[in-house]
């Protein structure tokens, strides 16, 4: 006889809470996922093959692959690789924060809905197409600039690079393919940054002030933002490197680069934009979380520092009173001395607690993250300010004298 009663579902325990959160899949299309993973190797292989072929075919001034272009393709490969690292870090961010008890226990449903919203936005076809069309204006402007420098007119303003020989045409076609894939990746990087920014606005964060990461337990947010900023740091490093190396055209490698002067002038303008974008891509996602941490810290300090300060004052006065009663021949004085030893330990603990409260972190990153960020921005800053070329000139003089 079949039972008409339904079996009761087992209650979900706290150990199972994190299982209700799924990682965000920033690239849901399987073909695109495979393509993005393969692109770094494909780009490097293409660059190597084209570089080898350039020695075996007739090469004109306009139809060749110089070092500027080779390192440009290497930079493309680095961007795609770092984008994968950023996606991996961002995809598990909510799960990692959930396991660190940064959110309230009843926030799992809201977190799950929001993570699905981010995933849908990252893979939304309409938004991707709109972003793609807008982003294509950038390489189009670069093509127009290049063709104008070659005195092209009419349709050649767009297609001047497609009839300069097999090497130049192949490079132009491959750059279009890379540009489309790069746009799809940058869109997802932007969505990841937007999702991180919304954490501070949509959820009540509970910082773990004494977490070993020295970031209130929120270091995963800072780490993910660093990887996002690293994606934009690659073109900044590329532009800054060539600005430093060829600013004074004193290097032999720079003599072989076509239209070097006009390119470096364009690099200087573009470097400032990319550098600012890279720094903003690190700070912008973190700002809301920073504001929440500041408010939480201020409230905690307002409630606790005054109370701890009063206790410190009381214990200090009691120690002073006991000191006045201390005497080597007086039993009561010995008791006062023993009591002071305990009071001093209490005072040290209170003072340490006071200092710890004053130094609570208000950013979801630590000094290691900052050092990593600075290391990625060093070359761009040297290239933008012109200091890098002066350092290079000094090193040339130094080694010549040696």
C-alpha positions in Angstrom: 0.0 0.0 0.0 1.5 3.3 -1.1 1.8 6.0 1.5 0.0 9.2 0.7 2.3 11.2 2.9 5.1 13.1 1.3 8.6 12.7 2.7 9.8 15.8 4.6 12.9 17.4 3.1 15.9 17.4 5.4 16.8 20.7 7.0 19.8 22.5 5.6 22.5 22.9 8.1 25.1 25.8 8.4 27.7 23.5 6.8 25.5 23.4 3.7 24.9 27.1 3.5 27.7 27.8 1.0 26.4 25.1 -1.3 23.4 27.2 -2.2 25.8 29.7 -3.8 27.0 28.9 -7.3 30.1 30.4 -8.9 29.4 33.1 -11.5 30.1 31.9 -15.0 31.3 35.0 -16.8 31.7 33.1 -20.1 28.7 30.7 -20.5 29.2 30.0 -24.2 31.4 26.9 -24.5 33.0 28.0 -27.8 33.9 31.4 -26.4 35.3 29.8 -23.3 37.6 27.5 -25.3 38.6 30.4 -27.6 39.5 32.7 -24.8 41.6 30.0 -23.1 43.4 29.2 -26.4 43.9 32.8 -27.6 47.1 33.5 -25.6 48.9 30.5 -27.2 47.3 31.2 -30.6 48.5 34.8 -30.6 52.0 33.8 -29.5 52.2 31.1 -32.1 51.0 33.4 -34.8 53.5 36.1 -33.8 56.4 33.6 -33.9 55.3 32.2 -37.3 54.9 35.7 -38.8 58.2 36.8 -37.4 60.0 33.8 -39.0 58.2 34.3 -42.3 59.3 38.0 -42.3 62.8 36.8 -42.9 61.9 34.7 -46.0 59.6 37.0 -48.0 60.3 40.3 -49.7 59.8 43.0 -47.1 59.1 46.6 -47.8 59.1 49.5 -45.3 55.3 49.2 -44.9 55.1 45.4 -45.1 57.1 44.1 -42.2 56.7 43.0 -38.6 58.8 45.2 -36.4 59.5 44.8 -32.6 56.8 47.3 -31.8 54.2 45.1 -33.4 55.6 41.9 -32.0 55.5 43.2 -28.4 52.0 44.4 -29.2 50.8 40.9 -29.9 52.6 39.6 -26.8 50.6 42.3 -24.8 47.4 41.0 -26.4 48.2 37.5 -25.2 48.9 38.8 -21.7 45.6 40.6 -21.6 43.6 37.4 -22.4 45.6 35.4 -19.9 45.1 37.9 -17.1 41.4 38.2 -18.0 41.1 34.5 -17.3 42.7 34.9 -13.9 40.4 37.8 -13.2 37.3 35.8 -14.2 38.4 32.9 -12.0 38.9 35.2 -9.0 35.6 37.0 -9.5 33.6 33.8 -10.2 34.2 32.4 -6.7 34.2 35.7 -4.8 30.7 35.4 -3.3 31.3 31.9 -2.2 34.6 32.8 -0.6 33.1 35.8 1.3 30.2 33.7 2.3 32.5 31.0 3.8 34.3 33.8 5.7 30.9 34.8 7.3 31.1 38.3 5.8 27.4 38.3 5.1 24.4 37.6 7.3 23.1 34.0 7.5 19.8 34.9 5.8 21.5 36.7 2.8 22.2 33.5 0.8 19.1 33.8 -1.3 19.8 37.5 -2.2 23.4 36.6 -2.9 22.4 33.8 -5.2 19.9 36.0 -7.1 22.5 38.7 -7.5 25.2 36.3 -8.7 22.8 35.0 -11.3 22.0 38.6 -12.4 25.8 39.3 -12.9 26.1 36.1 -14.9 23.2 37.0 -17.1 24.5 40.5 -17.6 27.9 39.3 -18.6 26.5 36.9 -21.2 23.6 39.1 -22.4 23.8 39.1 -26.2 22.2 42.6 -26.7 24.5 44.3 -24.3 27.5 42.5 -25.8 26.6 43.7 -29.3 26.1 47.3 -28.1 29.4 47.3 -26.3 31.1 45.7 -29.3 29.8 48.3 -31.7 30.9 51.1 -29.3 34.3 49.5 -28.8 35.0 49.1 -32.5 35.1 52.8 -32.8 38.5 52.8 -31.1 40.3 50.6 -33.6 38.4 52.4 -36.4 39.9 55.7 -35.2 43.3 54.1 -35.1 42.9 52.8 -38.7 41.8 56.2 -39.9 44.8 57.8 -38.2 47.2 55.2 -39.7 45.7 55.6 -43.2 45.7 59.4 -43.1 49.4 59.3 -42.2 49.9 57.2 -45.4 48.0 59.9 -47.4 45.1 57.5 -48.2 41.8 58.8 -49.6 38.3 57.5 -50.3 37.7 53.9 -49.3 41.5 53.5 -48.6 40.9 55.4 -45.4 39.5 52.1 -44.0 41.3 49.5 -46.2 44.7 51.0 -46.8 46.4 48.3 -44.7 44.8 45.4 -46.6 46.8 45.6 -49.9 50.3 46.1 -48.7 51.3 42.5 -49.1 50.5 39.2 -47.4 52.2 40.0 -44.1 50.5 43.3 -43.6 47.1 42.0 -44.7 47.4 38.9 -42.5 48.3 41.1 -39.5 45.3 43.5 -40.2 42.8 40.6 -40.4 44.2 39.0 -37.3 44.0 42.2 -35.4 40.3 42.5 -36.3 39.7 39.0 -34.9 41.6 39.8 -31.7 39.7 43.1 -31.4 36.3 41.4 -31.4 37.4 38.8 -28.9 39.0 41.5 -26.8 35.8 43.5 -26.7 33.9 40.5 -25.5 36.4 40.0 -22.7 36.6 43.6 -21.7 32.8 43.7 -21.4 32.9 40.8 -18.9 35.7 42.5 -17.0 33.6 45.6 -16.7 30.6 43.5 -15.4 32.9 41.9 -12.8 34.0 45.3 -11.6 30.4 46.5 -11.5 29.4 43.4 -9.5 32.2 44.0 -6.9 31.1 47.6 -6.6 27.5 46.6 -5.9 28.5 44.4 -2.9 28.9 47.4 -0.7 25.5 48.9 -1.8 23.3 45.8 -1.8 24.5 43.8 1.2 25.2 44.4 4.9 28.8 43.5 5.2 30.1 42.2 8.5 33.9 42.9 8.6 36.0 40.4 10.6 38.3 43.1 12.0 40.9 40.7 13.4 41.1 38.4 10.3 44.7 37.4 9.5 44.4 39.0 6.0 44.5 42.4 7.8 41.7 43.6 5.5 38.7 42.8 7.7 38.3 39.4 6.0 37.6 41.2 2.7 40.9 40.7 1.0 39.3 38.5 -1.8 37.5 41.7 -3.0 40.8 43.6 -3.2 42.6 40.7 -4.9 39.9 40.4 -7.6 40.0 44.2 -8.2 43.8 43.9 -8.5 43.4 41.3 -11.3 40.8 43.4 -13.0 43.2 46.4 -12.9 46.0 44.2 -14.2 44.1 43.6 -17.4 44.3 47.3 -18.2 47.8 47.6 -16.8 49.1 45.5 -19.7 48.6 48.1 -22.4 49.8 50.8 -20.0 53.1 48.8 -19.5 53.4 48.3 -23.2 53.0 52.0 -24.0 55.1 53.1 -21.2 57.9 50.6 -22.1 58.2 52.0 -25.7 57.9 55.6 -24.5 60.9 55.0 -22.2 62.9 53.0 -24.7 62.5 55.2 -27.8 61.7 58.6 -26.4 65.2 59.9 -27.4 65.6 57.5 -30.3 69.0 56.5 -28.9 68.4 52.7 -29.1 69.3 50.8 -32.3 66.1 48.7 -32.0 64.1 52.0 -32.4 65.7 52.8 -35.8 63.8 50.0 -37.5 60.3 51.1 -36.4 58.2 52.7 -39.1 56.7 56.2 -38.3 58.2 56.0 -34.8 57.9 59.7 -33.9 54.2 59.9 -34.7 53.5 56.6 -32.9 55.3 57.7 -29.7 53.3 61.0 -29.7 50.1 59.0 -30.0 51.4 56.6 -27.3 51.8 59.5 -24.9 48.2 60.6 -25.3 46.9 57.0 -25.1 49.1 56.1 -22.1 47.6 58.8 -19.9 44.1 57.5 -20.6 45.0 53.8 -20.1 46.9 54.5 -16.9 44.0 56.5 -15.4 41.6 53.7 -16.4 43.8 51.1 -14.9 44.0 52.9 -11.5 40.2 53.6 -11.6 39.5 50.0 -12.3 41.1 49.1 -9.0 39.6 51.9 -6.8 36.1 52.1 -8.4 34.9 48.6 -7.5 36.3 48.9 -3.9 34.9 52.3 -3.1 31.4 51.2 -1.8 33.0 48.5 0.4 35.5 51.1 1.7 32.6 53.4 2.7 30.8 50.5 4.5 34.0 49.6 6.4 34.5 53.3 7.4 31.0 53.5 8.8 31.3 50.2 10.6 34.6 51.2 12.1 33.4 54.7 13.2 30.3 53.1 14.9 32.5 50.5 16.7 35.0 53.1 17.8 32.3 55.5 19.0 30.8 52.7 21.1 33.9 51.1 22.4 36.8 53.6 22.5 35.1 55.8 25.1 34.3 52.8 27.4 37.9 51.4 27.0 39.3 54.8 27.7 37.4 55.1 30.9 38.5 51.7 32.1 42.1 52.6 31.3 41.7 55.8 33.4 40.2 53.8 36.3 42.9 51.1 36.3 45.7 53.8 36.0 44.3 55.6 39.0 44.1 52.4 41.0 47.7 51.5 40.2 48.8 55.0 41.4 46.8 54.6 44.6 48.4 51.2 45.3 51.9 52.6 44.7 51.3 55.1 47.5 50.5 52.2 49.8 53.5 50.0 48.9 56.0 49.3 51.7 58.5 46.6 52.2 57.6 46.0 55.9 53.9 46.5 55.4 51.7 43.4 54.6 49.0 45.6 53.1 51.7 47.2 50.9 52.7 43.8 49.6 49.2 43.0 48.7 49.0 46.3 46.9 52.1 45.4 45.0 50.7 42.0 44.0 47.5 43.7 43.0 49.4 46.2 40.8 51.0 43.3 38.9 47.6 42.1 37.9 46.3 45.6 37.2 49.3 46.3 35.0 48.5 43.2 32.9 44.9 44.4 32.6 46.1 47.9 31.7 48.4 46.5 28.9 45.4 44.5 27.5 43.2 47.5 27.6 45.8 49.7 25.8 46.4 47.0 23.2 42.6 46.8 22.6 42.4 50.6 22.3 45.3 50.7 19.8 43.7 47.8 17.8 40.4 49.7 17.6 42.2 52.8 16.4 43.9 50.9 13.6 41.0 48.9 12.2 41.4 48.5 8.4 39.0 50.4 6.2 40.1 49.1 2.8 39.6 45.5 1.5 43.3 45.1 0.7 46.6 45.0 2.5 50.1 46.4 1.9 51.0 43.4 -0.3 48.2 44.2 -2.7 49.3 47.8 -2.9 52.9 46.8 -3.6 51.7 44.5 -6.4 49.6 47.4 -7.8 52.5 49.8 -7.7 54.8 47.3 -9.4 52.3 47.1 -12.4 52.1 50.9 -12.6 55.8 51.7 -12.3 56.8 51.5 -16.0 53.6 53.5 -17.2 54.3 56.2 -14.7 58.0 56.5 -15.7 57.0 56.6 -19.4 54.3 59.2 -18.9 56.5 61.6 -16.8 59.6 61.2 -19.0 61.7 60.1 -16.0 62.2 56.7 -17.4 64.0 58.0 -20.5 66.3 60.1 -18.3 67.1 57.0 -16.2 67.9 55.1 -19.4 70.2 57.9 -20.6 72.0 57.8 -17.2 72.5 54.1 -17.4 73.9 54.4 -21.0 76.5 56.9 -19.7 77.2 54.8 -16.7 77.9 51.6 -18.7 79.9 53.5 -21.3 82.2 54.9 -18.6 82.5 51.4 -17.1 
